[in-house]
């Protein structure tokens, strides 16, 4: 067999070396893929679109990206390219920098805030701290402005699994909202690799190996002198993998080709390809291998950096052997050094020694500015033992990384800084700060305890520092639910906050106080709140945080203090569209929870969730999901509530957020109670109490009582509802540390009034009026008017009921509004105003049925039947024969279940004497003499009466 053809000239080879391109630039066997890519670009001119190419290593994904970039450029697209590198994964925004460089001249034309953000990301300005949502927003605006129908953008991303995390978070958001501009996003990743695009929902296309016909054509084109027998064996061994088809023949030595004409011993394809690249790299001159090592360690591909490092300002002569061997090339579009395939980079690293790698990092660091992040990271990689100077540099880099929105990178950097610290004090402090960031931002509580243990062992004296206390308290509260220990830990640490390093006191102190506020809320005890207020007072002016004041008033004690902070809260909510910090968004939304301002936070909360889905602030994303679920409950979007809480509970299980998970369970329990799923509601309430009571989580007991009371109210068991609510508080009293009392306003009044406790109901409404709760929101004003009307016995207060029902925007709270309509209809029917009652009872019934609130639908339906209204719905177990009046049927049905006359009277708003009279009439008509025979008589008569007859019958008014 004759030797293969010499290496193909640069213009005819694909940049990544795994091409299935022939000598005239045509991709062989890829017509279907190119048709899909052409369709992608054609669609993008009108509206943005995205596609992810997947496939095994060497299958030709990069070749397709090269061809696509060329096709896009020829079609008038501005092409922006980036290649992920496993050696730049730890450098924040390194991939994003590659994308933004060609657009750098257009950044100045952006609004000032977005321009400043991108200048910080590019390292061109110190600027103020920048969060990932801010970067995402700025990049989205920049790309949207740069793209137009006349000049659309093409984003081509290779090796997406190796894109650094903050760049990945930004690009994932771009992928999600790519349809908003003339942008085509085309990316490639190996099959099975998780990447930032995995959760975006963009379509994926798996690139398949070449078929035998195309494989033969490629080998014949590239190696025309190859013997047919060897070509057949090569095609069989390569299994359609273009990289194997092109590289295996080159690896054959002269003896193998001329003497035996056989391929190497059979190896797994990936290992065989690795061996090929290792052999080719190992054959290079030492100077060339050193240059390639510097290129790999640097990762930027910038030639001027390599020239400086090699001391060769006029050229890079050592690069020529690698270029001639087809391992690297200089990209003509960007002027950067490009490795033809990731396996080349891997081979360079595998063949280098640790001493050579340290040399490379030191050489690269020497030419970088003092204090730069890249210099600090190179020095850290070169360090072989403790180095306090490098550790201090990394400490600074960690917080600059955090300010750019990469919390995960900040934690990683702090951990490396702790490893390089020579003293226990510095090591313990940095470990504690890593734990604090992990607990409050990145959201992974699983590692917090281990980090704190390490910090304590390194520096026992500083183990109670404020950073350590915040991390430990977050872990204790969210993971273990230990309220008292978390509270004691934080209060003690706040008193000694001067132990923190310079410049970090204010930030971590504010975090400590916000964490303490959350502990107090879930603890639900006045003594916890008193200690919080004292801690805040001691820390002024250092702790002067307007948002903390707003949260204390609107969330901590809305009944008594919300009115004083509502203007500040409304101002913050109005500015959320510009807010980028997930923590500040969540705190504003939490403040809005009990004062009915969550709708104004929806858009910002969705941005926080998107950030969490992209690997950002997980803790904030979980809270955002549950805040949206909270809003979904009051707005009657109960299916959405289930979807949202299910997603959040999945995250809670993954990241060990047990207390936050209880919030979602509470909301699911409320819906279960409202819809009549008493088993689920009871199980959730029991779980909340059994887990929360031993841990001092008083708020979970409140949640459980609310669920149980709502379930009892739905079935008109007012005595039970009053008993459950009595476990939370006393009607007529609004304790200063019970924010949930605003949610129970109507429940307290209804349970008290309908169980004969009219004075308690009236005193509760009076307490609500005294604190001016109705001024907080239209919803609370509506509920207060209705509660006062309900609290007045034996009198229809038309004015209050009508005012409540006619509240502007009442349709935003359908369940509350329907309950008020039901109460009004019940009162009117008892007052013999049947025609007026029907209007409100029918409105209530329609709303309850739409919500799936079966027990409440049954109550409204029973009232309608009692008022003489025929309804089309046959309720299971409803009163049977037409010979009984509607009220007699109701009394008979309840008596058949075993209720006493007094219990029946309470449910139907009758006197026990009237109930007894109805039962005597029922016994006579059904020819029974006791309650024991009542159930059989009702069942038999129900079966003898057809549904049609029941529906068409018009019962008389009682």
Secondary structure, 3 states (H helix, E strand, C coil): CCCCCCCCCHHHCCCCCCCCECCCCCECCCHHHHHHHHHHHHHHCCCCEEEEEEECCCCCHHHHHHHHHHHHHHCCCEEEEEECCCCCCCCCCHHHHHHHHCCHHHHHHCCHHHHHHHHHHCCCCCCCCCCHHHHHHHHHHHHHHHCCCCCCEEEEEECHHHCCHHHHHHHHHHHHCHHHCCEEEEEEEECCCCCCCCCCCCCEEECCCCCHHHHHHHHHHHCCCCCHHHHHHHHHHHCCCHHHHHHHHHHCCHHHHHHHCCCCCCCCHHHHHHHHHHHHHHCCCHHHHHHHHHHHHHCCCEHHHHHHHHCCCCCCHHHHHHHHCCCEEECCCCCEEEECCHHHHHHHHHCCCHHHHHHHHHHHHHCCCCCCHHHHHHHHHHCCCCCHHHHHHHHHHHHHHHHCCCHHHHHHHHHHHHHCCCCHHHHHHHHHHHHHHHHHHHCCHHHHHHHHHHHHHHCCHHHHCHHHHHHHHHHHHHHHCCHHHHHHHHHHHHCCHHHCCCCCHHHHHHHHHHHHHHHHHHHCCHHHHHHHHHHHHHHCCCCCCHHHHHHHHHHHCHHHHHHHCHHHHHHHHHCHHHCCCHHHHHHHHHHHCCCCCHHHHHHHHHHHHHHHHCCCCHHHHHHHHHHHHHHHHHCCCHHHHHHHHHHHHHHHHHHCCHHHHHHHHHHHHHHHHHCCCHHHHHHHHHHHHHHHHHHCCHHHHHHHHHHHHHHHHHCCCHHHHHHHHHCCCCCCCCCCCCHHHHCCHHHHHHHHHHCCCHHHHHHHHHHHHHCCHHHCCHHHHHHHHHHHHHHCCCCCCHHHHHHHHCCCCHHHHHHHHHHHHHHHHHHHHHCCCHHHHHHHHHHHHHHHHHHCCHHHHHHHHHHHHHCCCCCCCCCCCCCCCCCCCHHHHHHHHHHHCCCCHHHHHHHHCCCHHHHHHHHHHHHHHHCCCCHHHHHHHHHHHHHHCCHHHHHHCCCCCC
